[in-house]
Amino acid sequence: DRTFTRGPWAIATARLPPDFTFTAADAGTRTFTVVLTKAAASSISVSSAVLPKVTANVVVGHAPAVQVTLQGLPAQVAVSVAQSITVTVRDAFGNAVTDYTGTIHFKNTDPQATPIPDATFAATDLGSKVVTVQFGTAGAQALLATDPLRPLITGSATTQVTRGAAARLVLAGIPSSAVAGALLSATLTAVDANNNVVTDFTG
């Protein structure tokens, strides 16, 4: 196997046969198989201890689209900070599907996140587009991308969203009316601009 690293993946770019020795039974001809998985110009060389090396060139194209990758989303982000994400449609081997012309729809587990409009790919996009998202709810959040017409073309990314700075106080528990002398219990909470509780507030 020959391996290359691309983004977060390390994938085999070729499956080659083991060395073999010609015998008289081969009558001078031997058939073998090679599998190439990296979309690029490649070459296959065969060498022998007693004969010159021979090389064949081949241009490998991508396989059908089967997944979406979302790159650029950090493991931890703060609320209200815009994040740029590179959306790429890929084949099973991690190659960008450069002629993809479908539409990718986005879903977010964060109800306060800014909506991401559907991304419609043109041939000039070469299978990749950049979108922007801004989270608003603290905690673990996930972003999902799917081709609605071909749901198997899908992918996701996760992140931990941290709350913002304390922006205001919320007073809760006081009824709109009460009897004189009644004991009222109220809760005062410090929250950020998105109503996330500021758990380390010390003011």
C-alpha angles and dihedrals in degrees: 000000000000114000133199132180120233121173108312094341135088108193136171111255096194140016108211131186120249120257113285136192123224116235131191088259090065090065089215096303131095127178120209137169130236127186118203118194107170114091100230144086106297139176133210118209129190121194136187134192091235105031134053119267116262124206134195123194124216135175110222119206127202122271123237119300113267106152147030123221123203111202130180100042107126121225088247129028135173124239117264094019113122115236124202113215127190110220114201129178109217142180124239091276097053096258116141111249094230096187096050111134103171132110127260120210122202132215127185130198088213109087090197096052118114109259116252112221117231111275113227112197122218125197089255091061090069090215097304136094136167121233132180129227133179120198125213108177122075118232138051111336134179134204118208126196123192140165101236092208093047106031093182087070096081144125142169145204131203134206141172111243117209122207124249131243121295109279106168147349125254119208116200138168101048110124121222090243135020142175117256110266094019117141109242121199117206134180123214117198132182112220137176125239090280095049094255111148112251096222095185096048110141103171 
